[in-house]
Amino acid sequence: MSRRQTPSEFLNQIRGRPVMVKLNSGVDYRGVLSCLDGYMNIALEQTEEYVNGQLKNKYGDGFIRGNNVLYISTQKRR
Amino acid sequence: ELVDKCIGSRIHIIMKNDKEIVGTLLGFDDFVSILCRTIVFESTPEGRRVTRLDKLLLNGNNITMLVPGGEGPETN
């Protein structure tokens, strides 16, 4: 059981799923993951931006540069 | 090495931003780590906890310390 393909495995699994992305600045984004690459660059759809309260609503595509990404979290409800 | 032993068990990660993350380590490479059943502890005016289920892909750039088998905010 070797799980050494951490980036590519994650890439393939979470596309199309609702995710939560936190940036280094503390800004939170929730949306559906369109694309993700090994640099943690992200394309999201239906993104909502949260800083304390709710700031912006983005519909369509939002692009986030991976340099700023602290983490990407999936939220699956079983 | 040490982190390799930790795969499949609980790990406690402390970040530069003074955030702490506790979860089960699924995998890692030179740059990122994947956790499962993750809880994120952020320190606000109160002690706030943000809970996440499923997976978390964590950017290794901001990691300060890894504590295998760690519990949570026991640091200072």
Backbone of each chain as nested JSON, in Angstrom:
{
  "chains": [
    {"id": "A", "residues": [
      {"number": 1, "name": "MET", "atoms": {"N": [0.832, -1.181, 0.0], "CA": [0.0, 0.0, 0.0], "C": [0.873, 1.238, 0.0]}},
      {"number": 2, "name": "SER", "atoms": {"N": [1.33, 1.659, -1.195], "CA": [2.187, 2.832, -1.24], "C": [1.416, 3.991, -1.823]}},
      {"number": 3, "name": "ARG", "atoms": {"N": [1.269, 5.053, -1.041], "CA": [0.531, 6.208, -1.514], "C": [1.491, 7.322, -1.773]}},
      {"number": 4, "name": "ARG", "atoms": {"N": [2.394, 7.13, -2.717], "CA": [3.409, 8.123, -2.954], "C": [2.995, 9.132, -3.984]}},
      {"number": 5, "name": "GLN", "atoms": {"N": [1.823, 8.969, -4.612], "CA": [1.441, 9.876, -5.685], "C": [0.529, 10.957, -5.156]}},
      {"number": 6, "name": "THR", "atoms": {"N": [0.938, 11.569, -4.106], "CA": [0.064, 12.511, -3.423], "C": [-0.521, 13.606, -4.296]}},
      {"number": 7, "name": "PRO", "atoms": {"N": [0.257, 14.33, -5.096], "CA": [-0.36, 15.4, -5.885], "C": [-1.271, 14.866, -6.981]}},
      {"number": 8, "name": "SER", "atoms": {"N": [-0.8, 13.94, -7.79], "CA": [-1.583, 13.509, -8.948], "C": [-2.818, 12.725, -8.535]}},
      {"number": 9, "name": "GLU", "atoms": {"N": [-2.686, 11.959, -7.486], "CA": [-3.848, 11.221, -6.999], "C": [-4.928, 12.176, -6.538]}},
      {"number": 10, "name": "PHE", "atoms": {"N": [-4.513, 13.162, -5.794], "CA": [-5.465, 14.146, -5.305], "C": [-6.097, 14.91, -6.449]}},
      {"number": 11, "name": "LEU", "atoms": {"N": [-5.28, 15.266, -7.425], "CA": [-5.759, 15.97, -8.614], "C": [-6.9, 15.225, -9.279]}},
      {"number": 12, "name": "ASN", "atoms": {"N": [-6.706, 13.969, -9.497], "CA": [-7.706, 13.198, -10.215], "C": [-8.969, 12.981, -9.403]}},
      {"number": 13, "name": "GLN", "atoms": {"N": [-8.82, 12.973, -8.125], "CA": [-9.969, 12.617, -7.312], "C": [-10.895, 13.783, -7.02]}},
      {"number": 14, "name": "ILE", "atoms": {"N": [-10.344, 14.959, -6.881], "CA": [-11.193, 16.021, -6.355], "C": [-11.736, 16.963, -7.407]}},
      {"number": 15, "name": "ARG", "atoms": {"N": [-11.39, 16.747, -8.673], "CA": [-11.963, 17.612, -9.685], "C": [-13.47, 17.443, -9.739]}},
      {"number": 16, "name": "GLY", "atoms": {"N": [-14.18, 18.559, -9.825], "CA": [-15.63, 18.51, -9.888], "C": [-16.291, 18.503, -8.529]}},
      {"number": 17, "name": "ARG", "atoms": {"N": [-15.506, 18.472, -7.479], "CA": [-16.093, 18.425, -6.138], "C": [-16.087, 19.807, -5.502]}},
      {"number": 18, "name": "PRO", "atoms": {"N": [-17.005, 20.034, -4.602], "CA": [-16.984, 21.289, -3.843], "C": [-15.807, 21.316, -2.889]}},
      {"number": 19, "name": "VAL", "atoms": {"N": [-15.064, 22.403, -2.938], "CA": [-13.884, 22.51, -2.099], "C": [-13.879, 23.825, -1.343]}},
      {"number": 20, "name": "MET", "atoms": {"N": [-13.023, 23.876, -0.371], "CA": [-12.786, 25.103, 0.372], "C": [-11.299, 25.402, 0.27]}},
      {"number": 21, "name": "VAL", "atoms": {"N": [-10.973, 26.591, -0.185], "CA": [-9.578, 26.95, -0.388], "C": [-9.229, 28.09, 0.542]}},
      {"number": 22, "name": "LYS", "atoms": {"N": [-8.179, 27.919, 1.325], "CA": [-7.747, 29.0, 2.185], "C": [-6.422, 29.536, 1.685]}},
      {"number": 23, "name": "LEU", "atoms": {"N": [-6.321, 30.855, 1.646], "CA": [-5.094, 31.483, 1.201], "C": [-4.229, 31.839, 2.389]}},
      {"number": 24, "name": "ASN", "atoms": {"N": [-2.989, 32.206, 2.122], "CA": [-2.082, 32.636, 3.17], "C": [-2.61, 33.853, 3.913]}},
      {"number": 25, "name": "SER", "atoms": {"N": [-3.39, 34.663, 3.176], "CA": [-3.898, 35.889, 3.78], "C": [-5.073, 35.62, 4.7]}},
      {"number": 26, "name": "GLY", "atoms": {"N": [-5.569, 34.377, 4.693], "CA": [-6.674, 34.039, 5.569], "C": [-8.019, 34.107, 4.879]}},
      {"number": 27, "name": "VAL", "atoms": {"N": [-8.026, 34.511, 3.614], "CA": [-9.268, 34.591, 2.868], "C": [-9.71, 33.19, 2.478]}},
      {"number": 28, "name": "ASP", "atoms": {"N": [-10.987, 32.964, 2.594], "CA": [-11.547, 31.646, 2.348], "C": [-12.393, 31.649, 1.08]}},
      {"number": 29, "name": "TYR", "atoms": {"N": [-12.24, 30.629, 0.262], "CA": [-13.043, 30.525, -0.944], "C": [-13.724, 29.166, -0.982]}},
      {"number": 30, "name": "ARG", "atoms": {"N": [-15.003, 29.187, -1.282], "CA": [-15.697, 27.913, -1.449], "C": [-16.291, 27.838, -2.84]}},
      {"number": 31, "name": "GLY", "atoms": {"N": [-16.053, 26.751, -3.489], "CA": [-16.598, 26.599, -4.833], "C": [-16.388, 25.194, -5.333]}},
      {"number": 32, "name": "VAL", "atoms": {"N": [-16.752, 24.992, -6.584], "CA": [-16.574, 23.689, -7.22], "C": [-15.275, 23.697, -7.991]}},
      {"number": 33, "name": "LEU", "atoms": {"N": [-14.45, 22.728, -7.747], "CA": [-13.123, 22.706, -8.344], "C": [-13.167, 22.315, -9.815]}},
      {"number": 34, "name": "SER", "atoms": {"N": [-12.747, 23.239, -10.668], "CA": [-12.658, 22.951, -12.102], "C": [-11.351, 22.266, -12.421]}},
      {"number": 35, "name": "CYS", "atoms": {"N": [-10.273, 22.94, -12.05], "CA": [-8.948, 22.431, -12.361], "C": [-7.984, 22.741, -11.237]}},
      {"number": 36, "name": "LEU", "atoms": {"N": [-6.971, 21.926, -11.182], "CA": [-5.948, 22.106, -10.168], "C": [-4.656, 21.576, -10.75]}},
      {"number": 37, "name": "ASP", "atoms": {"N": [-3.553, 22.25, -10.494], "CA": [-2.293, 21.711, -10.994], "C": [-1.312, 21.515, -9.842]}},
      {"number": 38, "name": "GLY", "atoms": {"N": [-0.136, 21.078, -10.186], "CA": [0.842, 20.716, -9.17], "C": [1.389, 21.899, -8.402]}},
      {"number": 39, "name": "TYR", "atoms": {"N": [1.135, 23.094, -8.907], "CA": [1.565, 24.292, -8.207], "C": [0.465, 24.838, -7.305]}},
      {"number": 40, "name": "MET", "atoms": {"N": [-0.602, 24.087, -7.207], "CA": [-1.789, 24.495, -6.461], "C": [-2.47, 25.705, -7.067]}},
      {"number": 41, "name": "ASN", "atoms": {"N": [-2.253, 25.953, -8.345], "CA": [-3.1, 26.902, -9.057], "C": [-4.48, 26.283, -9.193]}},
      {"number": 42, "name": "ILE", "atoms": {"N": [-5.507, 27.113, -9.022], "CA": [-6.855, 26.579, -8.95], "C": [-7.799, 27.339, -9.861]}},
      {"number": 43, "name": "ALA", "atoms": {"N": [-8.677, 26.601, -10.504], "CA": [-9.81, 27.209, -11.174], "C": [-11.077, 26.742, -10.482]}},
      {"number": 44, "name": "LEU", "atoms": {"N": [-11.876, 27.705, -10.052], "CA": [-13.093, 27.367, -9.317], "C": [-14.319, 27.895, -10.042]}},
      {"number": 45, "name": "GLU", "atoms": {"N": [-15.425, 27.24, -9.805], "CA": [-16.704, 27.745, -10.289], "C": [-17.595, 28.063, -9.107]}},
      {"number": 46, "name": "GLN", "atoms": {"N": [-18.484, 29.039, -9.304], "CA": [-19.449, 29.418, -8.266], "C": [-18.765, 29.703, -6.945]}},
      {"number": 47, "name": "THR", "atoms": {"N": [-17.786, 30.552, -7.021], "CA": [-16.961, 30.802, -5.844], "C": [-17.57, 31.855, -4.951]}},
      {"number": 48, "name": "GLU", "atoms": {"N": [-17.471, 31.607, -3.664], "CA": [-17.845, 32.617, -2.695], "C": [-16.645, 32.939, -1.83]}},
      {"number": 49, "name": "GLU", "atoms": {"N": [-16.478, 34.199, -1.571], "CA": [-15.302, 34.636, -0.822], "C": [-15.712, 34.997, 0.599]}},
      {"number": 50, "name": "TYR", "atoms": {"N": [-15.013, 34.45, 1.55], "CA": [-15.317, 34.699, 2.951], "C": [-14.132, 35.334, 3.648]}},
      {"number": 51, "name": "VAL", "atoms": {"N": [-14.347, 36.53, 4.141], "CA": [-13.402, 37.095, 5.087], "C": [-14.22, 37.559, 6.274]}},
      {"number": 52, "name": "ASN", "atoms": {"N": [-14.153, 36.825, 7.358], "CA": [-15.055, 37.071, 8.487], "C": [-16.512, 36.939, 8.053]}},
      {"number": 53, "name": "GLY", "atoms": {"N": [-17.02, 37.92, 7.342], "CA": [-18.345, 37.777, 6.751], "C": [-18.208, 37.409, 5.291]}},
      {"number": 54, "name": "GLN", "atoms": {"N": [-19.258, 37.523, 4.566], "CA": [-19.227, 37.161, 3.154], "C": [-18.984, 38.404, 2.314]}},
      {"number": 55, "name": "LEU", "atoms": {"N": [-17.974, 38.424, 1.523], "CA": [-17.645, 39.595, 0.739], "C": [-18.151, 39.547, -0.697]}},
      {"number": 56, "name": "LYS", "atoms": {"N": [-17.521, 38.715, -1.487], "CA": [-17.855, 38.721, -2.894], "C": [-18.502, 37.416, -3.306]}},
      {"number": 57, "name": "ASN", "atoms": {"N": [-19.343, 37.503, -4.327], "CA": [-19.858, 36.3, -4.962], "C": [-19.368, 36.231, -6.386]}},
      {"number": 58, "name": "LYS", "atoms": {"N": [-18.691, 35.186, -6.728], "CA": [-18.229, 35.028, -8.085], "C": [-18.951, 33.871, -8.744]}},
      {"number": 59, "name": "TYR", "atoms": {"N": [-19.585, 34.157, -9.827], "CA": [-20.147, 33.067, -10.597], "C": [-19.346, 32.917, -11.859]}},
      {"number": 60, "name": "GLY", "atoms": {"N": [-19.259, 31.721, -12.34], "CA": [-18.351, 31.502, -13.465], "C": [-17.01, 31.08, -12.906]}},
      {"number": 61, "name": "ASP", "atoms": {"N": [-15.971, 31.477, -13.572], "CA": [-14.659, 30.979, -13.193], "C": [-13.889, 31.957, -12.342]}},
      {"number": 62, "name": "GLY", "atoms": {"N": [-13.249, 31.406, -11.351], "CA": [-12.304, 32.189, -10.578], "C": [-10.968, 31.481, -10.594]}},
      {"number": 63, "name": "PHE", "atoms": {"N": [-9.896, 32.223, -10.753], "CA": [-8.572, 31.622, -10.784], "C": [-7.754, 32.097, -9.602]}},
      {"number": 64, "name": "ILE", "atoms": {"N": [-7.13, 31.158, -8.96], "CA": [-6.309, 31.481, -7.811], "C": [-4.892, 31.005, -8.07]}},
      {"number": 65, "name": "ARG", "atoms": {"N": [-3.92, 31.872, -7.843], "CA": [-2.538, 31.489, -8.05], "C": [-2.061, 30.621, -6.887]}},
      {"number": 66, "name": "GLY", "atoms": {"N": [-1.44, 29.527, -7.211], "CA": [-1.1, 28.539, -6.202], "C": [-0.125, 29.028, -5.162]}},
      {"number": 67, "name": "ASN", "atoms": {"N": [0.586, 30.067, -5.492], "CA": [1.572, 30.644, -4.595], "C": [0.944, 31.088, -3.274]}},
      {"number": 68, "name": "ASN", "atoms": {"N": [-0.328, 31.471, -3.353], "CA": [-1.005, 32.032, -2.193], "C": [-1.814, 31.016, -1.408]}},
      {"number": 69, "name": "VAL", "atoms": {"N": [-1.847, 29.788, -1.907], "CA": [-2.775, 28.821, -1.328], "C": [-2.168, 28.176, -0.089]}},
      {"number": 70, "name": "LEU", "atoms": {"N": [-2.894, 28.246, 0.999], "CA": [-2.481, 27.574, 2.219], "C": [-2.922, 26.117, 2.186]}},
      {"number": 71, "name": "TYR", "atoms": {"N": [-4.221, 25.919, 1.939], "CA": [-4.69, 24.542, 1.767], "C": [-5.928, 24.467, 0.901]}},
      {"number": 72, "name": "ILE", "atoms": {"N": [-6.183, 23.263, 0.44], "CA": [-7.408, 22.962, -0.298], "C": [-8.103, 21.833, 0.441]}},
      {"number": 73, "name": "SER", "atoms": {"N": [-9.361, 22.035, 0.762], "CA": [-10.086, 21.023, 1.518], "C": [-11.346, 20.612, 0.776]}},
      {"number": 74, "name": "THR", "atoms": {"N": [-11.562, 19.313, 0.738], "CA": [-12.817, 18.831, 0.167], "C": [-13.812, 18.61, 1.288]}},
      {"number": 75, "name": "GLN", "atoms": {"N": [-15.052, 18.796, 0.97], "CA": [-16.085, 18.541, 1.967], "C": [-17.111, 17.604, 1.39]}},
      {"number": 76, "name": "LYS", "atoms": {"N": [-16.909, 16.352, 1.684], "CA": [-17.854, 15.37, 1.194], "C": [-18.784, 14.995, 2.317]}},
      {"number": 77, "name": "ARG", "atoms": {"N": [-20.037, 14.99, 2.068], "CA": [-20.988, 14.616, 3.096], "C": [-21.529, 13.228, 2.814]}},
      {"number": 78, "name": "ARG", "atoms": {"N": [-21.16, 12.322, 3.652], "CA": [-21.637, 10.945, 3.41], "C": [-22.957, 10.727, 4.146]}}
    ]},
    {"id": "B", "residues": [
      {"number": 1, "name": "GLU", "atoms": {"N": [11.185, 8.055, 6.358], "CA": [11.866, 8.416, 7.593], "C": [10.817, 8.54, 8.675]}},
      {"number": 2, "name": "LEU", "atoms": {"N": [10.928, 9.595, 9.453], "CA": [9.99, 9.757, 10.552], "C": [8.567, 9.988, 10.049]}},
      {"number": 3, "name": "VAL", "atoms": {"N": [8.438, 10.811, 9.021], "CA": [7.106, 11.112, 8.509], "C": [6.521, 9.882, 7.813]}},
      {"number": 4, "name": "ASP", "atoms": {"N": [7.404, 9.097, 7.255], "CA": [6.976, 7.881, 6.592], "C": [6.283, 6.944, 7.569]}},
      {"number": 5, "name": "LYS", "atoms": {"N": [6.785, 6.919, 8.784], "CA": [6.168, 6.092, 9.825], "C": [4.782, 6.584, 10.169]}},
      {"number": 6, "name": "CYS", "atoms": {"N": [4.567, 7.845, 9.894], "CA": [3.352, 8.483, 10.379], "C": [2.162, 8.278, 9.45]}},
      {"number": 7, "name": "ILE", "atoms": {"N": [2.429, 7.78, 8.255], "CA": [1.33, 7.616, 7.306], "C": [0.31, 6.64, 7.865]}},
      {"number": 8, "name": "GLY", "atoms": {"N": [-0.944, 7.077, 7.908], "CA": [-2.011, 6.241, 8.429], "C": [-2.33, 6.555, 9.869]}},
      {"number": 9, "name": "SER", "atoms": {"N": [-1.508, 7.36, 10.493], "CA": [-1.813, 7.7, 11.884], "C": [-1.984, 9.202, 12.034]}},
      {"number": 10, "name": "ARG", "atoms": {"N": [-2.32, 9.597, 13.221], "CA": [-2.632, 10.995, 13.473], "C": [-1.362, 11.822, 13.529]}},
      {"number": 11, "name": "ILE", "atoms": {"N": [-1.465, 12.998, 12.971], "CA": [-0.338, 13.917, 13.018], "C": [-0.852, 15.314, 13.333]}},
      {"number": 12, "name": "HIS", "atoms": {"N": [-0.006, 16.063, 13.943], "CA": [-0.358, 17.417, 14.339], "C": [0.623, 18.354, 13.65]}},
      {"number": 13, "name": "ILE", "atoms": {"N": [0.085, 19.264, 12.857], "CA": [0.939, 20.134, 12.062], "C": [0.777, 21.568, 12.531]}},
      {"number": 14, "name": "ILE", "atoms": {"N": [1.873, 22.226, 12.783], "CA": [1.843, 23.627, 13.177], "C": [2.374, 24.471, 12.028]}},
      {"number": 15, "name": "MET", "atoms": {"N": [1.609, 25.499, 11.671], "CA": [1.96, 26.322, 10.53], "C": [2.585, 27.637, 10.976]}},
      {"number": 16, "name": "LYS", "atoms": {"N": [3.144, 28.338, 10.014], "CA": [3.767, 29.617, 10.298], "C": [2.757, 30.626, 10.803]}},
      {"number": 17, "name": "ASN", "atoms": {"N": [1.513, 30.529, 10.29], "CA": [0.496, 31.512, 10.643], "C": [-0.078, 31.294, 12.031]}},
      {"number": 18, "name": "ASP", "atoms": {"N": [0.533, 30.408, 12.797], "CA": [0.008, 30.074, 14.119], "C": [-1.29, 29.292, 14.033]}},
      {"number": 19, "name": "LYS", "atoms": {"N": [-1.472, 28.602, 12.926], "CA": [-2.601, 27.7, 12.812], "C": [-2.109, 26.29, 13.092]}},
      {"number": 20, "name": "GLU", "atoms": {"N": [-3.015, 25.481, 13.649], "CA": [-2.648, 24.104, 13.904], "C": [-3.649, 23.177, 13.245]}},
      {"number": 21, "name": "ILE", "atoms": {"N": [-3.123, 22.122, 12.697], "CA": [-3.973, 21.18, 11.979], "C": [-3.727, 19.779, 12.529]}},
      {"number": 22, "name": "VAL", "atoms": {"N": [-4.788, 19.11, 12.905], "CA": [-4.674, 17.747, 13.399], "C": [-5.453, 16.839, 12.469]}},
      {"number": 23, "name": "GLY", "atoms": {"N": [-4.806, 15.776, 12.012], "CA": [-5.513, 14.888, 11.108], "C": [-4.771, 13.581, 10.944]}},
      {"number": 24, "name": "THR", "atoms": {"N": [-5.307, 12.741, 10.076], "CA": [-4.668, 11.475, 9.743], "C": [-3.877, 11.656, 8.454]}},
      {"number": 25, "name": "LEU", "atoms": {"N": [-2.623, 11.323, 8.498], "CA": [-1.768, 11.546, 7.338], "C": [-1.989, 10.477, 6.272]}},
      {"number": 26, "name": "LEU", "atoms": {"N": [-2.457, 10.921, 5.11], "CA": [-2.674, 9.978, 4.024], "C": [-1.446, 9.857, 3.139]}},
      {"number": 27, "name": "GLY", "atoms": {"N": [-0.789, 10.962, 2.906], "CA": [0.374, 10.91, 2.041], "C": [1.06, 12.252, 2.02]}},
      {"number": 28, "name": "PHE", "atoms": {"N": [2.243, 12.262, 1.436], "CA": [2.957, 13.512, 1.328], "C": [4.0, 13.39, 0.235]}},
      {"number": 29, "name": "ASP", "atoms": {"N": [4.493, 14.527, -0.195], "CA": [5.665, 14.537, -1.059], "C": [6.533, 15.709, -0.621]}},
      {"number": 30, "name": "ASP", "atoms": {"N": [7.393, 16.149, -1.483], "CA": [8.327, 17.203, -1.09], "C": [7.636, 18.539, -0.837]}},
      {"number": 31, "name": "PHE", "atoms": {"N": [6.413, 18.695, -1.351], "CA": [5.813, 20.017, -1.321], "C": [4.49, 20.07, -0.567]}},
      {"number": 32, "name": "VAL", "atoms": {"N": [3.712, 18.996, -0.627], "CA": [2.388, 19.046, -0.02], "C": [2.148, 17.805, 0.827]}},
      {"number": 33, "name": "SER", "atoms": {"N": [1.121, 17.893, 1.665], "CA": [0.692, 16.753, 2.45], "C": [-0.807, 16.588, 2.322]}},
      {"number": 34, "name": "ILE", "atoms": {"N": [-1.255, 15.355, 2.376], "CA": [-2.684, 15.09, 2.344], "C": [-3.11, 14.495, 3.67]}},
      {"number": 35, "name": "LEU", "atoms": {"N": [-4.121, 15.112, 4.246], "CA": [-4.636, 14.616, 5.518], "C": [-6.083, 14.195, 5.363]}},
      {"number": 36, "name": "CYS", "atoms": {"N": [-6.551, 13.467, 6.352], "CA": [-7.931, 12.995, 6.335], "C": [-8.527, 13.285, 7.7]}},
      {"number": 37, "name": "ARG", "atoms": {"N": [-9.847, 13.496, 7.729], "CA": [-10.514, 13.76, 9.007], "C": [-9.787, 14.861, 9.764]}},
      {"number": 38, "name": "THR", "atoms": {"N": [-9.711, 15.984, 9.127], "CA": [-8.844, 17.033, 9.618], "C": [-9.59, 18.038, 10.46]}},
      {"number": 39, "name": "ILE", "atoms": {"N": [-8.946, 18.513, 11.485], "CA": [-9.467, 19.612, 12.285], "C": [-8.45, 20.743, 12.256]}},
      {"number": 40, "name": "VAL", "atoms": {"N": [-8.936, 21.926, 11.973], "CA": [-8.061, 23.087, 11.908], "C": [-8.316, 23.966, 13.11]}},
      {"number": 41, "name": "PHE", "atoms": {"N": [-7.269, 24.314, 13.832], "CA": [-7.401, 25.192, 14.984], "C": [-6.852, 26.558, 14.654]}},
      {"number": 42, "name": "GLU", "atoms": {"N": [-7.716, 27.532, 14.753], "CA": [-7.255, 28.893, 14.531], "C": [-7.45, 29.688, 15.811]}},
      {"number": 43, "name": "SER", "atoms": {"N": [-6.478, 30.515, 16.111], "CA": [-6.574, 31.295, 17.333], "C": [-7.115, 32.674, 17.028]}},
      {"number": 44, "name": "THR", "atoms": {"N": [-8.301, 32.925, 17.47], "CA": [-8.963, 34.226, 17.333], "C": [-9.106, 34.776, 18.755]}},
      {"number": 45, "name": "PRO", "atoms": {"N": [-9.807, 35.887, 18.978], "CA": [-10.072, 36.35, 20.342], "C": [-10.573, 35.263, 21.302]}},
      {"number": 46, "name": "GLU", "atoms": {"N": [-11.368, 34.311, 20.795], "CA": [-11.62, 33.087, 21.57], "C": [-10.825, 31.971, 20.912]}},
      {"number": 47, "name": "GLY", "atoms": {"N": [-10.909, 30.811, 21.432], "CA": [-10.238, 29.695, 20.773], "C": [-11.172, 29.073, 19.766]}},
      {"number": 48, "name": "ARG", "atoms": {"N": [-11.005, 29.353, 18.514], "CA": [-11.977, 28.901, 17.524], "C": [-11.519, 27.62, 16.87]}},
      {"number": 49, "name": "ARG", "atoms": {"N": [-12.467, 26.778, 16.575], "CA": [-12.121, 25.526, 15.919], "C": [-12.894, 25.395, 14.614]}},
      {"number": 50, "name": "VAL", "atoms": {"N": [-12.207, 25.057, 13.573], "CA": [-12.869, 24.812, 12.304], "C": [-12.666, 23.35, 11.941]}},
      {"number": 51, "name": "THR", "atoms": {"N": [-13.75, 22.62, 11.767], "CA": [-13.631, 21.186, 11.519], "C": [-13.851, 20.854, 10.059]}},
      {"number": 52, "name": "ARG", "atoms": {"N": [-13.006, 20.012, 9.495], "CA": [-13.204, 19.583, 8.123], "C": [-13.262, 18.073, 8.066]}},
      {"number": 53, "name": "LEU", "atoms": {"N": [-14.129, 17.603, 7.221], "CA": [-14.172, 16.171, 6.989], "C": [-13.446, 15.853, 5.707]}},
      {"number": 54, "name": "ASP", "atoms": {"N": [-13.298, 14.635, 5.403], "CA": [-12.671, 14.181, 4.176], "C": [-11.244, 14.691, 4.063]}},
      {"number": 55, "name": "LYS", "atoms": {"N": [-10.87, 15.171, 2.916], "CA": [-9.448, 15.355, 2.682], "C": [-9.012, 16.807, 2.704]}},
      {"number": 56, "name": "LEU", "atoms": {"N": [-7.761, 16.982, 3.074], "CA": [-7.163, 18.294, 3.072], "C": [-5.811, 18.193, 2.388]}},
      {"number": 57, "name": "LEU", "atoms": {"N": [-5.608, 19.033, 1.379], "CA": [-4.313, 19.109, 0.721], "C": [-3.593, 20.331, 1.255]}},
      {"number": 58, "name": "LEU", "atoms": {"N": [-2.525, 20.093, 1.996], "CA": [-1.883, 21.171, 2.717], "C": [-0.572, 21.57, 2.058]}},
      {"number": 59, "name": "ASN", "atoms": {"N": [-0.423, 22.853, 1.842], "CA": [0.782, 23.377, 1.231], "C": [1.946, 23.319, 2.216]}},
      {"number": 60, "name": "GLY", "atoms": {"N": [3.007, 22.602, 1.848], "CA": [4.114, 22.403, 2.76], "C": [4.942, 23.636, 3.0]}},
      {"number": 61, "name": "ASN", "atoms": {"N": [4.7, 24.653, 2.185], "CA": [5.479, 25.879, 2.251], "C": [5.355, 26.562, 3.605]}},
      {"number": 62, "name": "ASN", "atoms": {"N": [4.205, 26.367, 4.244], "CA": [3.924, 27.107, 5.466], "C": [4.051, 26.271, 6.726]}},
      {"number": 63, "name": "ILE", "atoms": {"N": [4.496, 25.045, 6.572], "CA": [4.564, 24.172, 7.729], "C": [5.793, 24.502, 8.571]}},
      {"number": 64, "name": "THR", "atoms": {"N": [5.576, 24.695, 9.855], "CA": [6.668, 24.944, 10.79], "C": [7.109, 23.656, 11.462]}},
      {"number": 65, "name": "MET", "atoms": {"N": [6.138, 22.91, 11.979], "CA": [6.508, 21.738, 12.751], "C": [5.515, 20.606, 12.556]}},
      {"number": 66, "name": "LEU", "atoms": {"N": [6.017, 19.387, 12.604], "CA": [5.159, 18.213, 12.533], "C": [5.288, 17.433, 13.834]}},
      {"number": 67, "name": "VAL", "atoms": {"N": [4.151, 17.093, 14.409], "CA": [4.165, 16.305, 15.634], "C": [3.401, 15.016, 15.387]}},
      {"number": 68, "name": "PRO", "atoms": {"N": [4.106, 13.902, 15.209], "CA": [3.398, 12.646, 15.018], "C": [2.616, 12.236, 16.254]}},
      {"number": 69, "name": "GLY", "atoms": {"N": [1.372, 11.878, 16.052], "CA": [0.552, 11.445, 17.173], "C": [0.096, 12.591, 18.057]}},
      {"number": 70, "name": "GLY", "atoms": {"N": [0.221, 13.815, 17.569], "CA": [-0.122, 14.956, 18.4], "C": [-1.627, 15.137, 18.556]}},
      {"number": 71, "name": "GLU", "atoms": {"N": [-2.01, 15.88, 19.565], "CA": [-3.414, 16.006, 19.915], "C": [-4.028, 17.31, 19.404]}},
      {"number": 72, "name": "GLY", "atoms": {"N": [-3.432, 18.424, 19.75], "CA": [-4.045, 19.686, 19.365], "C": [-3.301, 20.832, 19.994]}},
      {"number": 73, "name": "PRO", "atoms": {"N": [-3.982, 21.911, 20.286], "CA": [-3.295, 23.071, 20.86], "C": [-2.787, 22.817, 22.269]}},
      {"number": 74, "name": "GLU", "atoms": {"N": [-1.64, 22.173, 22.33], "CA": [-1.017, 22.048, 23.631], "C": [0.208, 22.941, 23.683]}},
      {"number": 75, "name": "THR", "atoms": {"N": [0.402, 23.648, 22.588], "CA": [1.629, 24.431, 22.499], "C": [1.408, 25.818, 23.048]}},
      {"number": 76, "name": "ASN", "atoms": {"N": [2.07, 26.123, 24.102], "CA": [2.046, 27.459, 24.733], "C": [0.648, 28.021, 24.887]}}
    ]}
  ]
}
